[in-house]
Amino acid sequence: MLRERLDFRAALTARNTMVLLKEEDPDVSSAEILAALTETYLVLGVESWSLVDAKGKPLPVSKAAIREVLLTKPDIAMEVGDAADALYSAAVILPLLARAQTSSPPTPTTESTSAKTPSLPKPPKPSKRSSITTIPMAATGATSPSPAGDSSSSPNSA
């Protein structure tokens, strides 16, 4: 039978198990962390059982007995482990998740952390007038007649 809930020390031990695993092996998988957590729940959460030794005497519950008897039988350990996860996970994991979601930067910021709206680009300046000027036709002076006659007729037109 499992304890109804973990006391402070047991809950903190379970929580620290996750942290220490990650520190010891940065490549540890989430599945391995959860398995170690369930194992910790069993070692700290089993309160009583009806197991007997080879002579039929009740086997006392101890961490050593849990490891030697319960954890060596994966089918039974998984069944009890599922019940332990249901009982203890909220008390152990949810505070970690809540802390991770509300964590703030280690130092205060002096600037706003709100999203900044992009400023509009400045409108282009009008281009300067060209330095090359054109002379209007009305301002031209009269031209002298060509020696062949009318300047508008071509020499081959007759």
C-alpha positions as CSV (number, residue, x, y, z in Angstrom):
1,M,0.0,0.0,0.0
2,L,1.2,3.5,-0.9
3,R,1.3,6.5,1.4
4,E,-1.5,8.9,0.7
5,R,1.0,11.6,0.0
6,L,4.7,12.2,0.2
7,D,6.0,14.3,3.1
8,F,8.3,17.3,2.5
9,R,11.5,15.3,2.6
10,A,10.3,12.6,0.2
11,A,8.8,15.1,-2.3
12,L,12.0,17.1,-2.3
13,T,14.1,14.0,-2.7
14,A,12.0,13.0,-5.7
15,R,12.4,16.5,-7.2
16,N,16.2,16.5,-6.5
17,T,16.5,13.1,-8.3
18,M,15.5,14.8,-11.6
19,V,17.9,17.6,-11.1
20,L,20.8,15.4,-10.2
21,L,20.2,13.0,-13.1
22,K,20.4,15.9,-15.5
23,E,23.6,17.3,-13.9
24,E,25.3,13.9,-13.9
25,D,24.3,13.2,-17.5
26,P,23.3,16.1,-19.7
27,D,22.1,13.6,-22.4
28,V,19.7,11.8,-20.1
29,S,16.4,11.3,-21.8
30,S,13.0,12.5,-20.4
31,A,12.0,8.8,-20.3
32,E,14.9,8.0,-18.1
33,I,14.2,10.9,-15.8
34,L,10.5,9.8,-15.4
35,A,11.6,6.2,-14.8
36,A,13.9,7.3,-12.0
37,L,11.2,9.5,-10.6
38,T,8.8,6.6,-10.5
39,E,11.4,4.4,-8.8
40,T,11.9,7.1,-6.2
41,Y,8.2,7.3,-5.6
42,L,8.2,3.5,-5.0
43,V,11.2,3.6,-2.6
44,L,9.7,6.5,-0.6
45,G,6.0,5.9,-1.1
46,V,5.5,2.2,-0.3
47,E,4.1,2.1,3.3
48,S,3.0,-1.5,3.7
49,W,2.6,-4.7,1.8
50,S,1.6,-8.3,2.2
51,L,4.8,-9.9,1.0
52,V,6.3,-12.8,2.9
53,D,9.8,-14.3,2.9
54,A,10.6,-17.9,2.0
55,K,9.5,-19.1,5.5
56,G,6.1,-17.4,5.2
57,K,7.0,-14.6,7.6
58,P,5.9,-11.1,6.7
59,L,8.6,-9.2,4.9
60,P,9.2,-5.8,6.5
61,V,9.0,-2.8,4.3
62,S,12.4,-1.1,3.8
63,K,14.2,0.7,1.0
64,A,16.4,-2.4,0.6
65,A,13.4,-4.7,0.4
66,I,11.6,-2.5,-2.1
67,R,14.7,-2.5,-4.3
68,E,15.3,-6.3,-3.9
69,V,11.7,-7.5,-4.2
70,L,9.5,-5.0,-5.9
71,L,11.9,-3.4,-8.4
72,T,13.2,-6.7,-9.6
73,K,9.7,-7.6,-10.9
74,P,9.0,-5.0,-13.6
75,D,5.4,-6.0,-14.2
76,I,4.4,-5.5,-10.6
77,A,6.6,-2.5,-10.1
78,M,5.1,-0.8,-13.2
79,E,1.6,-1.4,-11.9
80,V,2.4,0.0,-8.4
81,G,4.5,2.7,-10.1
82,D,1.5,3.9,-12.2
83,A,-0.5,4.3,-9.0
84,A,2.4,6.2,-7.3
85,D,2.7,8.5,-10.3
86,A,-1.0,9.3,-10.1
87,L,-0.6,10.1,-6.4
88,Y,2.6,12.0,-6.3
89,S,3.4,13.6,-9.6
90,A,1.2,16.7,-9.1
91,A,3.0,17.5,-5.8
92,V,6.5,17.0,-7.3
93,I,6.4,18.1,-10.9
94,L,3.7,20.8,-11.0
95,P,5.7,23.2,-8.7
96,L,8.7,22.9,-11.0
97,L,6.6,23.6,-14.1
98,A,5.0,26.6,-12.4
99,R,8.4,28.0,-11.4
100,A,9.7,27.5,-14.9
101,Q,6.8,29.5,-16.4
102,T,7.1,32.4,-14.0
103,S,10.9,32.7,-13.9
104,S,12.2,36.1,-14.8
105,P,15.6,37.2,-16.0
106,P,18.4,37.2,-13.4
107,T,18.8,41.0,-13.5
108,P,16.2,43.7,-14.0
109,T,16.0,45.3,-17.4
110,T,16.1,49.1,-17.7
111,E,14.3,49.1,-21.1
112,S,10.8,48.0,-21.9
113,T,10.4,44.4,-22.7
114,S,7.3,45.0,-24.8
115,A,7.4,44.4,-28.5
116,K,8.5,47.5,-30.4
117,T,6.4,48.8,-33.3
118,P,8.5,49.4,-36.4
119,S,8.9,53.1,-37.3
120,L,7.8,54.1,-40.7
121,P,10.6,55.0,-43.2
122,K,11.1,58.6,-43.9
123,P,9.5,59.8,-47.2
124,P,12.0,60.2,-50.0
125,K,13.3,63.7,-50.6
126,P,12.4,65.2,-54.0
127,S,15.3,64.9,-56.4
128,K,17.2,68.1,-57.4
129,R,16.7,69.6,-60.8
130,S,19.1,68.6,-63.4
131,S,22.0,70.9,-64.1
132,I,21.6,70.4,-67.9
133,T,19.0,72.8,-69.3
134,T,17.2,72.6,-72.5
135,I,16.6,75.7,-74.6
136,P,13.1,76.2,-75.7
137,M,12.6,76.6,-79.4
138,A,10.8,79.9,-79.2
139,A,13.9,81.5,-77.8
140,T,16.1,80.7,-80.7
141,G,16.9,83.4,-83.2
142,A,16.1,83.3,-86.9
143,T,18.5,81.3,-89.0
144,S,19.8,82.6,-92.3
145,P,18.5,81.1,-95.5
146,S,20.5,78.3,-97.0
147,P,22.3,79.0,-100.3
148,A,20.2,76.4,-102.0
149,G,16.9,77.9,-101.1
150,D,14.2,76.7,-98.8
151,S,15.7,75.0,-95.8
152,S,12.7,72.7,-95.4
153,S,13.0,71.2,-98.9
154,S,15.6,68.6,-99.5
155,P,18.0,68.9,-102.4
156,N,16.6,65.9,-104.1
157,S,13.0,67.1,-104.1
158,A,12.2,68.9,-107.4
